[in-house]
Amino acid sequence: MSTSLSLHMPAGASGATADARATASDADVKALFHIIGNADPGLLARVVEPAAKLGLVPTRLFASRENGDGSEVNVDLRIAPLSARHAHLVAVALRSIVGVRQVICVIEPTGA
């Protein structure tokens, strides 16, 4: 079972210096996570858990069974506002969930 992560930071959000990176990571962002995993009854609860542990409530949670035989679930999870650091922590936690095969993470400034 392979897991991948795509992390997109808008131009200018990742600085060349440590100070710029710290400023970008402290700013409020909105994050969209697209998760593909095995159709398992406990998967949705496990997907929401990393956000809940940080005291965050998703602004959107949508799940659908895909793949002709229903063996796969696609989940869209949106969280806003949160810090870029928390968005990264959620992405890392999602990648480690049993049954998750792929996580695509898009992070945007809240003003976008």
Buried (B, 14 or more C-beta within 10 A) or exposed (E): EEBEBEBEBEEEBEEEEEEEBEEBBEBBBBBBBBBBBEBBEEBBEBBBBBBEEBEBEBEEBEBEEEEEEEEBBBBBBBBBBBBBBBBBBBBBBBBEBEBBBBBBBBBBBEEE
